[in-house]
Amino acid sequence: MNKQQLANKIWESANKMRSKIEANEYKDYILGFIFYKFLSDKEVEYLKRNGWSTEELPELVEDDTETVDQCKGSIGYFIAYENLFSTWLSMGKSFDVSNVTDALSAFSRLIGDNYKKVFDKIFDTLQTGLSKLGETSGARTKAISDLLTLIKDIPMDQKQGYDVLGFIYEYLISNFAANAGKKAGEFYTPHEVSLLMSEIVANHLKERDTIAIYDPTSGSGSLLINIGRSAAKFMDSNRIQYYAQELKENTYNLTRMNLVMRGIEPSNIFTRNADTLEDDWPIDTESYPPVLRVDAVVSNPPYSQQWNPDGKESESRYAGYGLAPKSKADYAFLLHDLYHIKPDGIMTIVLPHGVLFRGGEEGEIRKNLIERNNIDAIIGLPANIFFGTGIPTIIMVLKQNRDNSDVLIIDASKGFEKVGKNNKLRSSDIRRIADTIIYRLDIPKYSRNVSRDEIRNNDYNLNIPRYVDSSEAAETWDIYASMFGGIPNSEIDALSEYWDAFPQLRGELFRSVSSEYSDIASADVKKIMYSHPNVSHFFSMYNDAFLDFSEYVHKELIDNLTSMVASKEEAVLSADIFKRLKSIDLIDPYEAYQILDDNWTKISADIEVIQTEGFDSVRKVNPNMVIKKKNGKEVEVQEGYFGHVLPFELVQNVYLSEELSNIKVKETRVSEIDSEIEELFENLDEDSKEKSFVNDDKTAFVAAEVKKAIKAKDVEEDILIILKSFDKLSNEEKNLKKAIKELSAALHLKTKETIENLTDEQANELLHEKWITPFVHQLNSLPENIVSTLCTKVNALEDKYKITFAQVDKEIKDTENELSAMIDDLTGNDFDMQGLEELKKLLGGI
């Protein structure tokens, strides 16, 4: 299975296993054991690179001081053979919870002196929490054994960028956060928000050879890691230093584990378990400058937290800006971050929306930030985007020194997709925001560069709606058109982006009835639109731009499969798509980018497998194992096979279409027979439905009883004909289903054989069909979607004013007259007739 499938499997099992343990606590156990497995496997890998064989590993004991010192000096720690993760697995029923406690205690003793800052007390959270995994030693042993079995298949190497471990770790943290309620914000910033901040920061730092990045409220460390990964696109990853500070010990341990498991050198990791506002990063008198100054600070601090500002007036962090109020530490965190960036550095911070407009001390700090020209950009995020809180949030981008004095304000609150209970930024939303920041774009209803004078005139209030109106225009109704018909030209003008792209089309679709109103020129709007030269030219331009795109992508992904750097390839393809769309109006390049990203998720998973396991992995099939109940117990059994990379259905469609078609013809006939049998049953009279050849629910024939009735001939002739027809169809269906089962089994095995014997050329063709064909097809639908949308909008305008109030009034009067005439034909007693006469008056408007 690929990394996503493995992550899903581990999450589902872990979520069941945690039982009544809170998600926020259980994460510490499973993530702690994953980290221990990483360290254990890393040591074995190190020893084997240095001459040790698998058979010699049992000699790995603490008494071997030479090996102990070698490991402590090179990888930072030593784990004896008896304490290796693999040894625990091999112990079977003799494994006990005491093996874990002994191993964790030994680990604490055997950390290299130069690695204390990274590894010291890193397993304390796990060690102290083991008691919660069961009330007895036996229960704890079973819970731990289940955990070890669950994570044993996670590969711990990162060969060729196959970062399965990092992906799974991040995936588990994300899912635990989604289930941790309000506690989620303590340790996790949603991955998409991290990516957005990463793109902004990495672009600012892309020309530098060496950088230091700092997160003063680091949580799980994922935000720092994503910044580093984005920056590594432009520089050697070993030239990035990571500084992290975290208040809560268990979360601080997550930070360190996460950084170490991402392959970051311990010499580049600097961490502190301390209160950021009360205990700033200590001054280093031996370094210059003695205060920690970094290239970038990123943070997602706790929102509107209480803090103690007493005695901090003279602190360098806040001097010249002011102190945040005691009840809300948001600006205290912001000023802390700003203080620690270099003059040419950058910081991004996530804060609640209220920091933009709240008054008092916060208003004064905001004024000083603007007057000192520190605020570079403000991004309004969608509501409900963070786990555990639905409050609106922003990202603020600040710098010490800026070339410009305006503030770029972006309202990105409308760009998201709904995922479960939360909103989520899509890849296209992230790219759109990042590009807007990088190129400082003014986009109607989305972003605007606001001058300092305008902000001053608004009393330093930065509330986003004051500067960017992203609201949709309210639906309006033209009174004249509603009364007399016609379409207001002003409403046709609102579609100006289409008329700019199709300059002659408007004149073909509409005819003028006055200086202010028009009508639809023809009943068949669609026909006019799709046959118009402007639209034909639009399609031709798109087709010309993407004429060789399929071949280009084939060359990038398939011809260069073994040499391509998968982590950078999506950027290569997106740049090409943006370039092709540059001269084509109406099509949103970010919509095309989203199509690329949606497909890239699946494509990149395959590429990672092929680059890691070799091209022969394309010819590999796996046994399909399923859980079934047998004798009251759940057992794993095999049900056929599935392609390791290539889906069976794809192979069948391309190379076994004749066999597949034969099965589908029979399946179609089975469906037809079901319909014919249903029709036969409906032809039975009610008396016949009481017979034994109909089931108790009176919904279907009983085949065995039908045969008896036919043999007995004790029903009427027309019913006998129905029963014989059913019997014939039933037999045909039975034979067809048997044939389908046999043919499907044969096709399944033939597909397996076909995959295993594919030539390289055939394998490449199938990869093209899996990766490129659907992707290109979706891109090619974009111009059609544009024209279809315009067609819908024009038809909506026509329908809006098609029926006037005058027509409605006439229809009402005609209906009243008809009803009044019908009343004249009614008879009744005197009271009835008086009532009817009064009703006629009302219908007549009296």
N, C-alpha and C positions, 0 to 999 in steps of 0.2 A: 504494500500500500504506500501511497505517497505521503508527504508530511502532513497534509491537511487531514487525510483519512486517519492517520495514526493519532494526530492530535484530537480528532473527534472521538475516537475510540477511548483514549485515555480519559478525556473529560467526562464522557458519559459514565464510564466505570467509576471514576473517582467521585462523581456526584452521588452515585448510588451508595458507594462505600462509606461516605462521610456520615451517613445516617443523620443523627441529631446534632452533630457537631456543626457549629456555625461555619459558613463558607469562609469568613474572614480569618478564622483560626485554622481550619483544615488546610488552607493554602500553605501555611507555614510548614506543615508536615510533609506534604507531597513535594513541594518545591525544595525543601531541605534535603529529602532523600534523592531527588534528581541531582542536586548539587553534589552530594556525597558520591553518587555514581560517577559523575563527571570527573571529580578529583581522583577517584579510584582508577577509572579507566585511563585517565591521563598519565598516572604514574606507571601503569603497566606498559602503555605505549612508549613512554620515555625510557623505561628499562630495556625494552626490546630493541629500541634504536641504539642502545648502548651495550649490546651483546648478550643480553639475557634471553633465554628460551622459555617457552611455556613450562617445560618440565622442571626448570630451575626455580620457578616462582615460589614454591613451598619453602625455599631456603631464605626467603625474604623475612628476616626477623629483626627485632629491635637490638639484639646483641651485636649484629653486624654493623658496628659503628661507622665503618668506611662507607657502606652503602647508604646508611641513614644520613650521614653528613652530605654525601653526594646529592641525594634527593632534596634535602633541605636547602642546599645551596643553589640548586638548579631550578626546581619547580616550587620550592617554598615550604614543603611539608614532607612527611614520611608516613606511609600506611603499611603496616606489616601484613603479610600474606593472610593471616587469620582474620584480619579486619577488612580485607578487600570486599567490595560489593559482589564480585563474582564468587568469592568463597562463601558468602552468606547464601547465595542461590544454590550452591552445590551441597550445602549441609542438609537440605531436605527437612525431615521432621526433627532433626537434632538442633535446628536453629532455634534460638531463644532471644527474647527481648534484651537479655543481659549482654548478648553479643554486640548489640547496638550501643548500649550505654558504655560498655568497656571501650569500644572502638572510638566513640566520640571523646571520651576522656583522654585516650591515648593521643588522638589527633591534637588536642589542645596542648599537650606536652611537647609534641614533635614538630612545631612550626619553626621555620628558619628565622633567625634574628632579624634579617632584612625584610621579612615578609609579615611581621607582627601586625602592622597597620592594616593589612589586607585580610588576614585569616584569624586574628585573635578574637575569641568568643563568637565566631561566626555561626557556630552550631548551638549556642546557648538557648535560643528560642525553641529549636527542635528538641533538645535534650530535656528541658524543663516541661515541655508539653506532652511528652510520651505517655504520661499517666492518663491523659484524657482519651487515649485511644482504646481504653478498656478498663473495667473495674478490677480484673485479675491479671496476673502475669500471663496466663494462657490466652486471655482475650486480647491482650496487647500484642502478644507474639503473633497471633493469627492476623490481626489488623495490619501489622507491619509486613508480614509475609505476603499478604494480598497486595500491599503497596509495592513491594519489591518486584513481584511478578508483573504488576501492571506497567511499570516503567522500564523493565529490563530490555525491551526492544528499541528504546530510543538510542539512535547512533550518536556517539559523542564526538566524532571527528567533524571537521569543517572543510573537508577536501573539496576543492573546486567550488567553494562558496555554497556547498550543500548544507546550509545552516538549519538543519532539521531541529537540532537542540534549541537554538535560539527562538525559532518559530514556535515550537511547542511550549516553551517556557512563557513566551509572551502571550500565546493563545490561552494558556491556563490562567495566567494572571488576569487577563481580560475577562474570562468567564467567571472567575471567582469574584471579580469586582462587580460584575453584573448581578451577582447573587448576594452581595454583601451589604446592600442597602446604603445607609448613610455613611457607613465605615469605608465604603469604596474609595471615596475621595482622599482618604488618608494615604493610599499607596498607589493609586493608578490614575494617570492621565490618558484618556482615550487615544488609541493609536493614531487616529486621523488628525487629532489636534497636534499630537507630537510631530507628525509628518509635516503639517503646515508650518509650524514653528521652525522645523529643521530646514525646510526649503528657504525660508526667509534668511535664517542665520547663515546657512552654507553659502548662499549667493554673496552675502556681504564679505565672507572670509575667503572666497575662492582663490584669491591671488597670493595667499600667504603660504609659506613653507611649513611653519610650525604654529600650532594654536593651543590655547588652554581654554576649556569650557567648564562652567560651574553651575551647579543646581543646588541652591541653598535649602530647598525642601524636596529632596530627591525621590521620596517614595520608593518605588520598586527600581528606580534607575532607568526606566524605559525611555523617558524623555531625553536624558543625556545620551543614551545609546543611539537613539534615532538621529540626534544632532551629529554625533560622531560619524555615523554611517553616511549621512548626506555630505558631510564635509570631506569624507574619504574619497568621494568621486573626484575631488580636485587635488588631493595630496596623499602622501604615504600615510596609511592609517597608524603607523607606529610613531608618527610625529604629532599625535593628538594627546593632550593630557586631560584627564577627567578629575574634576573636583566635585565632591558631593558631601552635603551635610544633611542629616536627618535626625529629628527629635526622638521618634519612637524606636526602641531597640529592635523589635522584630522587623519593622520596615527598613531600618538601617541595614540589617543583615540581608534583606532582599536586594538592596542596592548593591552590596558587595558581591553577592552571589551572581547577580545578573551581569555585572561588569566583567567578572572573572570568566564566566562561561562564554562570553562573546569573543574570547580570544584576545582581550586587551592585556597588554603586558603589565604585570604588577607594578613595575617601576613608573607606569603612567597613571596609576590609580591613587588618588588622595581622598580619604574619606574621614568624616568626623561624626560621632554620635553626640549631638549637642543641640541646644536651643539657639536657632539662628539669630533671633532678635536680642536675646539676653547674653549670648556667648559667641560673639563674632569670631571669624577665623583668626587665630592668634597671629600677632605680629612676629615676623621672622627677622630678627636683627641681623642675621647672616646673609640675607638675600637683598637684592635691590630691584624694585622698591620693597621695603619691608612689609608693606600692606599687600595682600593678595590682589593682584590686578590681572584680569583675564580678558581674552578676546571676545568672549560671549558669555552672558548669563541667561539661563532659561529657568523659568519656575512656574509652578502652579500651586501657590501657597493656599493654606486653609482660608476660606472666605470669611471676611468680617469677624475675625477672631479677636478676643480680648487680649490686651497686652499691657505692660506697665511702662508708660513713658517717663515716669518720674526720674529726674536726674540725667536725662539723656539729651538735654538741650545743647550741651557742648560737644556731643559726639560728632565726629567728622561725617558720619553717614547722613546726619540730618541737618547739619549746619547750613544755613542759607535757604532752607526749604520750609522748615517747620516740623512739628511733631504730629503724627496721626492721633486721633482721639483714642482714649482708653478702650472704648467699646468696639473699635474697628481698626485692625492693624494693617489693612490693605496697603495704605501708602507707606507704612513702615517697611513692609517687605519690598515695595517698589524702590524706595530710596536706598535700601540696603543693596539691592541688585545694581542700581545705577552707580553706586559708590565703588563697586568692585570691577567695573569694566574699564578697560584702557581708554585713553582719549579717542582712539580710532575704533573702539569696540562697538558692540551692539547687544541689546538685551530684549528679550520678549517675555512677557509675563501675562498669565491668565488672571483676570480679576472680575468681580461682579460688576454689572452694568452701572451700579450706583456711584462708582468712583468718578464717573464722568460729570455728575451734576450735583452731588451732595455738597452742602455748604459748610460753614464753620471752618475748623482747622483744615479739613480736606479741601475746601475751596481755596484756601490760602496756599496750600501746597501745590494745587493744580495751577494756580496763577503763576507761581514761581517757576514751575516746570516749563510753562509756555514762554514766559519772559526770558528764561535761560536757554530757550530753544532746544529743549531735550526731547520733546515728544515728536516722533517721526511719523507714526501712523497708528490708527485705531481701527480694529476690525471687530465689528459686531457679529457674534456667532449666533447660530440658531438656538432657541430655547431647548431645554431638556436634552442637552448633548453630553452632559457629564453624568456618570453613575451616581446615584444617591441624592441628586438635587436637580430640580427643574428650573432653577432661576436663570435668567438671561446672563450671559457672560461675554466678555470681550478679551481680545488679545491686544496688548499695548506694546508697541515697538518704540524703544527709546535709544538715544545715543548721547555721548558726551559732547561731541563736536559734529555739526551738520553744515553742509554747504548751502542748504535752502532753509527758509524760515516758515514755510507753510506746513500744515498738518494734513496728511492724506487720511481721509475718513471713508471707510468701506462699510456698507451695510450688506453683510453676507448672510443675514438671518433667514433668507428665503431659500437658500441652496442646501438641500439635504434630502436624504431618504429616510423613511421610517423603518426601523429595525427593532422588532419587539416593542418594548416600552419606551425606547429612546430614539432620538433623532441622530443621524450619522452623516458626517460630511462625506460626499462621494469624491472619488479621485479627481473628477472634473471640477468640483467645487474648490478643492485644494489648489489645483493648477491655476484656476481663474484668479483666486485670491493672491497667490504667490506672484503671478505675472503682473497683476495690478500694482502690487507693492514694488516689484523690481523695476517696472517701467513707469511708475507713478502716473497711472492712467486716470483720466476723467471719463467716467462712463455713466450716462444718464440712468437715474434710479438705482445706481449701484455704488459709485465712488466719486469723490471730489476732493481736489486739493484746495484746502481752505486757508485763506491768508490769516496772519496773526491779527491784523486789524479787525477782521470780521469776528474773530474769537473774542477780542477785547470788547467789541461792541455788544457781544452777547454775555458780557460779564464773566468771561472765562468758562461758561457752561459748554461742555463738549457733548451734550446729549445728541446722539447720532441723528434722530429725525429733524433736528434744527438745521442740518446741513445736507442731508441726503434723504430725499423722499422716495422710498421704495414701494409705497403703497400702490396698489392697482387702481386705475381710474374706475370710479363708480359707474355702474350701468345707467345711462340716461335715455330718456324717451322724448323725441321731438313731438311737441303738441300738434303742430300743423300736419306733419306726416301721419300722425296717429288719427287725425280727423279726416284728412283728404287723400292720404296715400303718398307714394313717392318715397325715395330714400334720401335723407339729408346728405348733401355733399360733404359736410363736415365729418360725418361718420365714415364716408368713403375715403376722405383724406387721412383718417387715422391709420389706414393701411398703406401709408406712403412708402414704407420700406419695400413693399412688393412692387408698387408703381415705379419706384426708382430702378428696380431691377428689370421690370417688364414695362418699358415706357409706353408702348402702343396697346397693351392689353386692356387697360382701363377703358379706353375708347370703344373697344369691341364688346366689353361686358356690360357697359352702361350707356344709356341714351339720355340726354339732358331733357328735362321737362320744364325747367325754369333756371334762373341764375343760381338758385339755392338747392334745387332738388333734381334727382335723376331717377330713372327706372332701370330694371334689368332689361337688357336688349334682346335676350333670347331665353326661352325656358330651359334650354340645355346648356347650363353654365359649364359643366364638366367638358362637354364636347368642344366648346369654344376655347376653353383654357388649354386643353391638351393638344389641340391642333394649331395653336397660335405660334407664329415664328419666334416670338420672344421666349416662349417656354421651351420650344424645340432647341433654340440656341443655348438656353440654360442647361438642358440635359446634355447637349453636345460638348459644352465647355467642361462639364464635370467628367464626362466619359473620356475626353481627351486628357484631362489632368491625371486621371487614374488608369489610363490605358495599360500601362506596364506595371501597375502597382502589385498585382499578384505575383509577377515574375520577380519583382524587386524583393518582396517579402520572402519568397522562396529562396532566393540567393542569400538573404540575410540570415534566415532561420535554419534552412535545411542544408544548403551548400556549405555554409560555415558552421555547421552544428557543433563540431568538436572544438573549434578555436574561438567561437564567440564568447564574449563575457556577458553572461545572462543578466547580471545586475545592471548593466548599462544599456542593454539592447532596447528596452522599452523607450528610453529617451531618444535613441537613434530613430526608431520608427515614428515616434510622435513628432519629432522635428521634421521628418519627411512629409507627414500628413499635413502639418501646419503650413509647410511650404507649398504643397499642392493646392491647398484651399485659399491661399492668400488672394488670388485674383477672382475668386468665385463669391458672389454676393449671396446673402441670405443664410447660407449654411454656417451654423455655429461650430467653429473648430473644436470647442470644448466638448460638444456633443460627440464629435468624431473621436476625440481623445477618450471619452468615457467608454465608447465601443471598444477601442483598443485595450483599455485597462481591464474591462470585463473579460475579454478574450485572453489577455496576457496572464491573468491569474491561472487559467487552465494550461496555457501553453508553457509557461515558465516551470510549472510543476513537472511536466513531461521532460523539459530540457534538463532540469536538475537531475532527474532519474537517469537519463541517457548519458549525460556528461559524467556522472558519478559511477554508474555501473557498466558503461560501455554501450556501443550501438547494438550489441546483441540483445540488450534488454527489450528492444522493440519486438524481437522474435520470441519473447518469453510469455508463457501463460502461467497463471497461478491457480491452485485448487481453491474452489469456492467453498469455504467452510461456514456452516450455519449451525445455530444452536437449536436442538430439538429435544423434546421430552421423550425419555425411554425408561420404562419401568418406574415412572414417578420422578426420575432425575433428569436434569438438563445435561445433554451430552453434545459434543461438537462432532458433526458429521460432514462429509464432503458431498456437495451437490454440483457436479460439473466443474467448469473452469471459467476463468475470466482473463482477459488480456492484461498483461502487466502495464502496457502503454496503449495498445490499440484495442478499442472496443470490438467485441464480436460482431455487433450489428453493422458497424462501419465496414469491416472486412467482408461481411456477407453481401452488403449492398454493392460493393465494388467488384469483388471477384467471384461471388457465389450467388449472383442475382437470379439465375435460372432456378436453382434449388429453392431459394427464398420465395420466388414468385409462385412456384408450384404449391408451397405451403400456404401462401396468402390466398391463392385461389380457393383452396379447400376451406380455409377459415372463413372466407367470404360466403361460401356456400353454406357453412354451418350457421352463419348469421341469418341467411335467407331462410333456412329450414326453421329456425326458431320463430321467425315472423310468420311463416306459413302455418306452423303448429298453433301459434297464438290465434291466428285467424280461424283455423278449424275449430278451436275451442269456443270462440265467440259465436260460432254457428250452431252450437248445441242449444236446444231449448231448455227451459228451466227444469222440466221433468227429467231430462237426460242427465242434468248436472247433479241429480240426487242419486244416480246409479253408482255402483261400486268402482266403475272405471274412472271416476273423478275423485280427487283427493278430498280430505275432510274440510280444507279451507275453500273448496270450490274454485280453485285457481288454476288447476292443471290436470292433465290426463295421468292415470296410473298405468304405466306400460304393460305390466303383467296382467292386470285386470282387463285391459283392452284386448289382449290376445284371447283371453277366456271368452269375452263377449263375442268376438268375431267367430270363434269356434262354435259357440252355442247358438249363434244366429237368433237370439231372443230379443232383438231390438228392431225397430222399424227400418225399412230399407234405406231411407235417407241418412239415418244415424249410422247405419252399418257402413255406408259409403265413407262417412267422415272418419269412422274408426279405422277402416282399412287404409285410408289416406294417411292417418296419423301413424299407423304401424309401419307403413312403407317409409315415411319420412324419418321415423325414429330409428329404423334399421340403417337407413342411409347415413344418418347423423352419427350413429354408433361406429360405423365403419370408417367414416371420415375422421372422427376423433382419434380412432386407433391409428389410422394412417398418418395423421398430423403428428401424433406423439412419436411414432417411429421415424418419420422424416425429420422431425425437429432434433431428435437424439442423434441421428446420422449427420445432420447439418452441423450440429454442435461439435461433434468429433472432427468433422471435416474442416471446420473453421479453426479448431485447435491445430490441426495438422498444417493448414494453410499458413497460419501465423508462424509456426515453428520453421517453415521452409521458405519463407519469403526471401526473394533476392533483395539486394540493397536498393535496386531501382524500384521494386514493388513497395518496399518499406517506406521509401521517400515519397512515393505517390500517396500512400495512405496517410503519412504525416501531413502532407499538403491538404488532403481532404479533411483531416481532423482539425488542423490548426488554421489554415489559410482560407479555404473555401467559405466557411460560415462567416468568418471575420470580414472578408471582402464583400460578401453578399449583404451583410448588415450596413457596411459603409455605403454601398451602392444604392441602398434604400433611402439615403438622406435626401437627395433631390426630389424623389417621389413624395416623401413626407412633407416637404416644403409646399409643393404644388397642391397636394391633397388638403393641407391645412388652409391654404388660401381659398380653395374651393369651398370648404366648410364655412369659412368666415363670410364669403360672399353670399352663400345660400342662407346663412343666418340673418344677414342684413335684409335679404328679400323677404324671409318669413316674418321678420320683426314688424314690418309695416305692410304686410300683404293684405291683412284684413283691417279696414278702417273702422272707427267708431260709428261712422255713418252707415256702413254695411251691417254692423252689429245691431244698430238701432232699427234698421229696416227689417232685419231678420226677426227681431223681437216683436215688432208691430205685426209682421205677417203671421207669426206664430199666435199672437193674441187674437188676430182676426179669425184664424182657423179654429181656435179653441172656442171663440164666441159663437161661430156658426155651428159648431158641434153642440153647444149648450142649447141652441134652439130646437134641436131634435130630441132633447130629453123631456121626460114626463115625470110627474110626481104629485103629491098633495099640495095644498096651498102654501104651507110653510116651505116645502122644497122649492117651489117655483119662485117664492119671494127671495129665498137665498140665492138661487141661480141668477135672478134678475140683478141683485146687488153685485154678484161676481162679474156679470157682464159690464156693469158700470166701471168697476175697477179695471178690468181689462181694456176698457175704452179710455182709460185715463181720467175718469170722472171722480 
